Amino acid sequence: MSVTIIFGSDGGATKGVAAKISKKCQGRPVNIKDATTADFENCNLLILGSPTYGDGTLQTDWEDNIDKLRAANLKGKKVALFGTGDQQAYPTSFLNAMGILYDEVSDLGAQVVGFTDTAGFDYVESTAERDGRFVGLALDQDTQSGMTEKRVTAWLSQLL
């Protein structure tokens, strides 16, 4: 199974998670700044990742390059999402970027896979939560980095 992981990262936490995921599934990590339409389309599983900024926005490189995603043919494509955020500093916008990406790929007809449980997180609200579950892999590298390895492994086991 070919896996492409497209991510945006400024501080390096999300890039580190993308590298960890790619190593575990022999995937190909691609920074959104360098991504092409073919990167979104030419894989069996597409994984998208972004940190959430401040009041709940996408990472800057994702915002600047969102048209690349919108131009891709994702109808019926299996897409998984992961997000990084800080539930303590931003409890009212925790992982909102993952919710934004979910809406984008859903609008393009993608089949989103890899929903995860909200248990173990302490936040007020998140647009990444739908029907009581996160729309992808939820990670808090600021306050729960010790749980990342276990969460990534469990998440990938349901995708592959």
VODO-610476 format. One record per residue (C-alpha): residue number from 1; x negated, y, z negated. Coordinates in steps of 0.05 Angstrom, whole numbers. Layout:
! residues N
 num     px     py     pz
 NUM      X      Y      Z
...
This chain:
! residues 160
 num     px     py     pz
   1      0      0      0
   2    -29     68     20
   3    -21    122    -33
   4    -34    196    -25
   5    -36    241    -87
   6    -27    315    -71
   7    -40    362   -129
   8    -52    434   -148
   9    -98    452   -205
  10   -133    514   -232
  11   -162    493   -300
  12   -177    423   -278
  13   -129    383   -321
  14    -81    365   -265
  15   -140    350   -218
  16   -167    303   -271
  17   -100    267   -276
  18    -97    261   -200
  19   -167    230   -200
  20   -146    181   -255
  21    -83    161   -216
  22   -122    154   -151
  23   -175    110   -184
  24   -122     64   -214
  25    -83     54   -149
  26   -139     63    -97
  27   -103    126    -74
  28   -129    186    -38
  29   -128    252    -77
  30   -116    315    -36
  31   -115    386    -62
  32    -52    422    -37
  33    -98    477    -10
  34   -129    425     38
  35    -66    384     52
  36    -36    376    121
  37     33    353    142
  38      2    285    159
  39    -22    278     87
  40     50    281     64
  41     76    234    117
  42     22    181    130
  43     26    139     67
  44     71     87     36
  45     76    124    -30
  46     68    199    -38
  47     51    226   -107
  48     56    300   -120
  49     30    335   -182
  50     29    405   -211
  51     19    441   -276
  52     74    487   -299
  53     55    560   -309
  54     81    607   -362
  55    155    617   -354
  56    162    554   -313
  57    133    566   -243
  58     93    523   -196
  59     18    527   -196
  60     -6    584   -150
  61    -35    539    -96
  62     30    501    -92
  63     69    566    -86
  64     21    590    -31
  65     26    524      7
  66     97    501     -6
  67    113    508     69
  68     67    449     82
  69    113    406     40
  70    175    435     71
  71    149    420    141
  72    138    347    126
  73    187    293    146
  74    202    259     79
  75    269    229     97
  76    272    162     61
  77    199    168     38
  78    181    140    -30
  79    157    199    -72
  80    134    200   -144
  81    119    262   -185
  82     75    280   -244
  83     70    344   -283
  84     24    373   -335
  85     47    424   -387
  86     43    447   -458
  87    105    430   -498
  88     85    470   -559
  89     65    536   -525
  90    120    532   -472
  91    178    492   -502
  92    231    525   -459
  93    196    513   -392
  94    159    448   -405
  95    143    414   -339
  96    189    459   -298
  97    141    454   -239
  98    156    380   -234
  99    231    398   -232
 100    217    447   -176
 101    180    395   -136
 102    236    345   -149
 103    287    394   -119
 104    242    407    -59
 105    231    333    -41
 106    303    315    -56
 107    326    369     -7
 108    280    336     45
 109    314    269     35
 110    258    234     -3
 111    271    174    -48
 112    244    197   -115
 113    216    141   -159
 114    181    138   -226
 115    229    171   -274
 116    204    167   -347
 117    232    171   -417
 118    233    238   -454
 119    218    203   -521
 120    153    225   -553
 121    159    297   -530
 122    182    357   -570
 123    207    413   -525
 124    271    455   -520
 125    287    449   -446
 126    258    429   -380
 127    284    431   -308
 128    244    366   -300
 129    295    330   -344
 130    354    301   -306
 131    406    256   -337
 132    364    248   -400
 133    299    228   -364
 134    240    263   -334
 135    238    261   -258
 136    167    235   -260
 137    106    224   -304
 138    106    276   -360
 139     38    294   -389
 140     16    344   -442
 141    -60    349   -435
 142    -62    404   -488
 143    -30    369   -547
 144    -24    295   -526
 145    -84    281   -482
 146    -98    217   -522
 147    -34    188   -493
 148    -49    202   -420
 149    -85    137   -403
 150    -28     94   -431
 151     26    137   -397
 152     -9    136   -329
 153    -18     60   -332
 154     54     47   -352
 155     80     94   -299
 156     38     64   -243
 157     61     -6   -262
 158    132     13   -245
 159    112     45   -179
 160     65     -7   -149
